[in-house]
Amino acid sequence: MLLIRRILQKILRPFFIWLADQLSAAPKRDMVFKSLTSLYECIVTKNSRGIIININPATDNFIVFSDQHKGTKTFDDDFLNNEINYLAALKYYQQQQFSFINLGDTEELWECKPDKVIAAYESTLKAEAVFQAGDKYYRTFGNHDLLWKNKLDVMLYLRKIFTMPLPVHEGIVLRMQIDDLNTVDVFLTHGHQGDKMSDNNALSTWIIAHVWAPIQRFLQINTNSPANDFALRNKHNHLMYEWSRENKNIFLVTGHTHKPVFASGKYAEKAAHKIDTAEGPGDIKPTYFNAGCCCFNDGDITGIEIANGSFRLIKWHSTNNVPERIILEEREITALVKDLV
């Protein structure tokens, strides 16, 4: 069987790599814009594909984590070294009574079978499920856990750990009343919008989840371009920023690229947190945030806090095996809103 698999990999892998490259070419501006606009409008006008949550930014606290890419605890599991920081973070936010928004690519289902991932990370998934008790757990799907778009698959694989039904949205809108005149939306979605392979109709997404993913696992194909290609992920972040700056009274929060961004890099001193734009620093609008990921190879995880009237880019890392939380960037929401105009 192993010999047959190697022969098939040698014969078929070049074709499927070529096919994946054709379908996952660099993001196109019109496709990204059209997809983001369609999703946002469906949520706010039709109450479909996602939910609106009315919040008080001074008292309602959220942590946003994305891109864990949980595998099966083998040597190629991107999340394996990050689990200790992730569990410490979940315990902290649960004790602080935060709501948890899990922004997609939570499980690596292109490379691993869902039942194997769930068995390997049962305790971690149960730590996530704790947030359900206070109605403080929200999920969106990403391109690598697109399977969770299907309610039957969610029920089949996750019912032993999570209380059903477990809604897995495409997007979430946190609606904030800033003052008597201003309402601002925080629009959260994984960020793969515009991807030809993962952002299409129900039939194509079913094919990706149930046909393409098993083929990729069998042939051992890795097409996670945004995480590995700096130029592509930078372009993707740039397009997300451009969309957000062209839409009034919206903050956009995504993941997908594995590159953390705070307020479009407007206030950042570190180059790693900036988006390259043709605008001068004074012209950049603080409309775009990226949670980064929970699978950095040094064990660190990053996320976005929306809490105590502020946005924060945070990092959890370990010193002498003791996890700790660090605030990398912080800005009051009222100050951000003033800089939107």
C-alpha positions as CSV (number, residue, x, y, z in Angstrom):
1,M,0.0,0.0,0.0
2,L,2.8,2.4,0.9
3,L,4.5,1.7,-2.4
4,I,1.3,2.3,-4.4
5,R,0.8,5.5,-2.5
6,R,4.3,6.8,-3.4
7,I,3.8,5.9,-7.1
8,L,0.5,7.7,-7.2
9,Q,2.0,10.7,-5.4
10,K,4.8,10.9,-8.0
11,I,2.3,10.6,-10.9
12,L,-0.5,12.8,-9.6
13,R,1.1,15.4,-7.3
14,P,2.4,17.6,-10.1
15,F,-1.0,17.9,-11.7
16,F,-2.8,18.7,-8.5
17,I,-0.2,21.2,-7.4
18,W,-0.6,22.9,-10.8
19,L,-4.4,22.9,-10.3
20,A,-4.1,24.3,-6.8
21,D,-1.8,27.1,-8.1
22,Q,-4.3,28.0,-10.8
23,L,-7.2,28.2,-8.4
24,S,-5.3,29.9,-5.6
25,A,-3.5,32.5,-7.6
26,A,-2.7,35.9,-5.9
27,P,-5.8,37.6,-4.6
28,K,-7.6,39.8,-7.1
29,R,-8.9,43.2,-5.9
30,D,-12.3,43.0,-7.5
31,M,-12.9,39.5,-6.2
32,V,-11.9,40.3,-2.7
33,F,-14.0,43.5,-2.6
34,K,-17.1,41.8,-4.1
35,S,-16.9,38.9,-1.7
36,L,-16.4,41.0,1.5
37,T,-19.1,43.4,0.4
38,S,-21.6,40.6,-0.3
39,L,-20.9,38.9,3.1
40,Y,-21.2,42.1,5.1
41,E,-24.4,43.2,3.4
42,C,-25.9,39.7,3.8
43,I,-25.2,39.9,7.6
44,V,-26.5,43.4,8.2
45,T,-29.5,43.5,5.8
46,K,-30.6,39.9,5.5
47,N,-29.4,38.3,8.8
48,S,-27.8,35.5,6.8
49,R,-24.3,34.0,6.7
50,G,-23.5,35.5,10.0
51,I,-24.8,37.4,13.1
52,I,-25.0,40.9,14.5
53,I,-24.2,41.3,18.2
54,N,-25.0,44.7,19.8
55,I,-22.3,45.4,22.3
56,N,-21.2,48.1,24.8
57,P,-17.5,48.6,24.1
58,A,-16.9,49.8,27.6
59,T,-18.2,46.7,29.3
60,D,-18.4,43.8,26.8
61,N,-15.0,42.1,26.3
62,F,-13.9,39.9,23.4
63,I,-10.7,38.0,22.6
64,V,-10.2,37.0,18.9
65,F,-7.9,34.2,18.0
66,S,-7.4,32.7,14.5
67,D,-5.4,30.1,12.7
68,Q,-4.6,27.5,15.2
69,H,-4.3,24.8,12.5
70,K,-4.6,22.0,15.0
71,G,-3.2,18.8,13.6
72,T,-2.7,15.3,15.1
73,K,0.3,16.0,17.4
74,T,2.8,14.6,14.9
75,F,6.1,16.3,14.0
76,D,4.4,18.4,11.2
77,D,1.6,19.7,13.5
78,D,1.9,23.5,13.3
79,F,0.0,24.0,16.6
80,L,1.8,21.4,18.8
81,N,4.3,23.9,20.3
82,N,1.7,26.5,20.9
83,E,-0.8,24.5,22.9
84,I,0.6,25.5,26.3
85,N,0.3,29.2,25.6
86,Y,-3.1,28.8,24.0
87,L,-4.5,26.9,27.0
88,A,-3.1,29.5,29.4
89,A,-4.8,32.2,27.4
90,L,-8.2,30.5,27.3
91,K,-8.1,30.0,31.0
92,Y,-7.2,33.7,31.6
93,Y,-10.0,34.9,29.3
94,Q,-12.5,32.6,30.7
95,Q,-11.7,33.8,34.3
96,Q,-12.0,37.4,33.0
97,Q,-15.4,36.6,31.6
98,F,-14.4,37.5,28.0
99,S,-16.3,36.2,25.0
100,F,-14.2,34.2,22.6
101,I,-14.4,34.6,18.8
102,N,-12.6,31.8,17.0
103,L,-12.0,33.2,13.6
104,G,-11.3,30.1,11.5
105,D,-8.7,27.6,10.4
106,T,-9.1,26.3,13.9
107,E,-8.4,22.7,12.8
108,E,-6.1,21.8,9.9
109,L,-8.6,19.7,7.9
110,W,-6.8,19.9,4.6
111,E,-3.9,17.8,5.9
112,C,-5.7,15.8,8.7
113,K,-8.9,13.9,9.1
114,P,-11.3,15.6,11.5
115,D,-11.8,12.7,13.8
116,K,-8.0,12.4,14.3
117,V,-7.6,16.1,15.1
118,I,-10.5,16.0,17.6
119,A,-9.0,13.0,19.3
120,A,-5.6,14.6,19.5
121,Y,-6.8,17.9,20.9
122,E,-9.9,16.8,22.9
123,S,-8.8,18.6,26.1
124,T,-8.0,21.8,24.1
125,L,-11.4,21.7,22.4
126,K,-13.1,21.2,25.8
127,A,-11.3,24.3,27.0
128,E,-12.9,26.2,24.1
129,A,-16.3,24.7,24.8
130,V,-16.2,26.1,28.4
131,F,-17.1,29.5,26.9
132,Q,-20.4,28.1,25.6
133,A,-21.7,27.9,29.2
134,G,-22.1,31.7,29.3
135,D,-23.1,32.1,25.6
136,K,-19.6,33.5,25.1
137,Y,-18.3,31.3,22.3
138,Y,-18.5,32.2,18.6
139,R,-16.9,30.5,15.6
140,T,-16.3,31.4,12.0
141,F,-15.0,28.9,9.4
142,G,-11.8,29.4,7.4
143,N,-10.5,27.9,4.2
144,H,-8.7,25.1,6.0
145,D,-11.7,24.1,8.2
146,L,-14.3,24.8,5.5
147,L,-15.9,21.5,6.6
148,W,-17.5,23.3,9.5
149,K,-19.6,25.3,7.0
150,N,-21.8,22.2,6.8
151,K,-24.1,21.8,9.8
152,L,-24.2,18.0,9.4
153,D,-20.4,17.8,9.7
154,V,-20.4,20.0,12.8
155,M,-23.0,17.7,14.4
156,L,-21.2,14.5,13.3
157,Y,-17.7,15.4,14.5
158,L,-18.1,18.0,17.3
159,R,-21.2,17.0,19.2
160,K,-19.2,15.0,21.8
161,I,-17.4,18.1,22.9
162,F,-19.6,21.1,22.1
163,T,-23.3,21.7,23.0
164,M,-25.4,21.5,19.9
165,P,-26.4,23.4,17.9
166,L,-23.0,25.0,17.4
167,P,-23.4,27.8,14.8
168,V,-20.3,28.3,12.6
169,H,-20.7,31.6,10.8
170,E,-19.0,33.1,7.8
171,G,-18.9,36.5,9.5
172,I,-19.7,38.3,12.7
173,V,-20.6,42.0,13.2
174,L,-20.1,43.6,16.6
175,R,-22.2,46.7,16.5
176,M,-21.1,49.5,18.9
177,Q,-23.1,52.7,19.7
178,I,-20.3,55.2,20.2
179,D,-22.6,58.2,20.9
180,D,-26.1,59.5,20.0
181,L,-25.1,59.9,16.4
182,N,-22.4,57.3,15.6
183,T,-22.7,53.6,15.3
184,V,-19.6,51.6,14.3
185,D,-19.4,48.0,13.2
186,V,-16.6,45.6,13.9
187,F,-16.8,43.2,11.0
188,L,-15.0,39.9,11.7
189,T,-14.4,37.1,9.2
190,H,-11.6,34.7,8.5
191,G,-10.2,36.6,5.5
192,H,-10.1,34.1,2.7
193,Q,-12.7,36.0,0.8
194,G,-11.8,36.2,-2.9
195,D,-10.0,32.8,-2.8
196,K,-11.2,30.8,-5.9
197,M,-10.8,27.5,-4.1
198,S,-12.5,28.4,-0.8
199,D,-14.9,31.2,-1.4
200,N,-17.5,30.0,-3.8
201,N,-21.0,28.5,-3.8
202,A,-22.2,25.6,-1.7
203,L,-21.3,23.0,-4.3
204,S,-17.7,24.1,-4.7
205,T,-17.1,24.5,-0.9
206,W,-18.5,20.9,-0.4
207,I,-16.1,19.7,-3.1
208,I,-13.2,21.4,-1.3
209,A,-14.1,19.9,2.1
210,H,-15.0,16.4,1.0
211,V,-13.0,15.8,-2.2
212,W,-10.1,18.2,-2.4
213,A,-9.0,17.9,1.2
214,P,-8.8,14.0,1.2
215,I,-6.8,14.3,-2.1
216,Q,-4.4,16.8,-0.5
217,R,-3.9,14.6,2.5
218,F,-3.2,11.5,0.4
219,L,-0.8,13.3,-2.0
220,Q,0.7,15.4,0.9
221,I,0.2,18.7,-0.9
222,N,0.7,22.0,1.0
223,T,-0.9,25.0,-0.6
224,N,-1.2,27.3,2.4
225,S,0.3,30.2,0.4
226,P,-0.8,33.2,2.5
227,A,1.1,31.7,5.5
228,N,4.3,30.9,3.6
229,D,4.5,33.6,1.0
230,F,5.3,37.0,2.5
231,A,4.5,38.9,-0.7
232,L,1.1,37.2,-1.1
233,R,0.1,37.6,2.5
234,N,1.2,41.2,2.4
235,K,-0.9,41.8,-0.7
236,H,-3.9,40.1,0.9
237,N,-3.6,42.3,4.0
238,H,-3.3,45.3,1.8
239,L,-6.5,44.5,-0.1
240,M,-8.3,43.9,3.2
241,Y,-7.2,47.3,4.3
242,E,-8.2,49.0,1.1
243,W,-11.7,47.5,1.4
244,S,-12.1,48.6,5.0
245,R,-10.9,52.2,4.4
246,E,-13.5,52.6,1.6
247,N,-16.4,51.6,3.8
248,K,-17.7,54.1,6.3
249,N,-17.8,53.3,10.1
250,I,-16.4,49.8,9.8
251,F,-13.4,48.2,11.5
252,L,-12.4,44.9,9.7
253,V,-10.8,42.1,11.7
254,T,-9.5,39.0,9.9
255,G,-6.9,36.2,10.2
256,H,-5.8,34.0,7.3
257,T,-2.4,35.6,6.5
258,H,-0.8,34.7,9.9
259,K,0.6,38.3,9.9
260,P,-0.7,40.4,12.8
261,V,-1.8,43.9,12.0
262,F,-3.0,46.6,14.4
263,A,-5.1,49.6,13.2
264,S,-3.6,49.3,9.6
265,G,-0.2,49.9,11.1
266,K,-1.0,53.6,11.6
267,Y,0.4,53.8,15.1
268,A,2.9,51.0,15.0
269,E,6.6,51.6,15.6
270,K,7.6,48.1,14.6
271,A,7.8,47.4,10.9
272,A,6.3,43.9,11.3
273,H,3.0,45.5,12.3
274,K,2.7,47.9,9.4
275,I,1.0,47.6,6.0
276,D,3.0,49.0,3.1
277,T,0.8,51.7,1.5
278,A,1.4,54.6,-0.8
279,E,-0.2,56.9,1.8
280,G,1.7,58.9,4.4
281,P,1.3,57.8,8.0
282,G,-1.1,60.7,8.6
283,D,-3.4,59.5,5.8
284,I,-3.7,55.9,6.8
285,K,-7.0,55.0,8.4
286,P,-7.0,52.7,11.4
287,T,-9.6,50.4,9.9
288,Y,-7.9,47.1,9.6
289,F,-6.8,44.5,12.1
290,N,-5.4,41.0,11.8
291,A,-5.3,38.6,14.7
292,G,-2.1,36.9,13.4
293,C,-2.1,33.2,14.3
294,C,-1.8,30.7,17.1
295,C,0.8,28.6,15.2
296,F,4.1,30.6,15.2
297,N,7.0,28.2,15.2
298,D,8.4,29.6,18.4
299,G,5.3,28.7,20.3
300,D,3.9,32.3,20.5
301,I,0.3,33.1,19.8
302,T,-1.2,36.5,18.9
303,G,-4.7,37.8,19.0
304,I,-6.9,40.9,19.1
305,E,-8.7,42.0,22.3
306,I,-11.7,44.3,22.0
307,A,-12.1,45.1,25.7
308,N,-12.5,47.9,28.3
309,G,-13.2,50.4,25.5
310,S,-10.0,49.6,23.6
311,F,-8.5,47.5,20.8
312,R,-5.3,45.6,21.7
313,L,-2.9,43.5,19.8
314,I,-1.7,40.9,22.3
315,K,0.9,38.1,22.4
316,W,1.1,35.1,24.7
317,H,4.5,33.5,25.0
318,S,6.4,31.4,27.6
319,T,9.4,32.4,29.7
320,N,10.9,29.3,31.4
321,N,7.7,27.4,30.5
322,V,5.5,30.0,32.2
323,P,3.0,31.6,29.7
324,E,2.5,35.3,30.0
325,R,0.4,37.9,28.2
326,I,2.0,41.0,26.5
327,I,0.2,44.0,25.0
328,L,2.0,44.8,21.8
329,E,-0.3,47.7,20.7
330,E,-3.3,49.4,22.3
331,R,-5.7,52.2,21.3
332,E,-9.0,53.5,22.8
333,I,-12.0,52.9,20.5
334,T,-13.1,56.5,20.7
335,A,-9.7,57.6,19.5
336,L,-9.8,55.2,16.6
337,V,-13.3,56.4,15.6
338,K,-12.1,60.0,15.5
339,D,-9.3,58.9,13.1
340,L,-11.8,57.2,10.8
341,V,-12.7,60.5,9.1
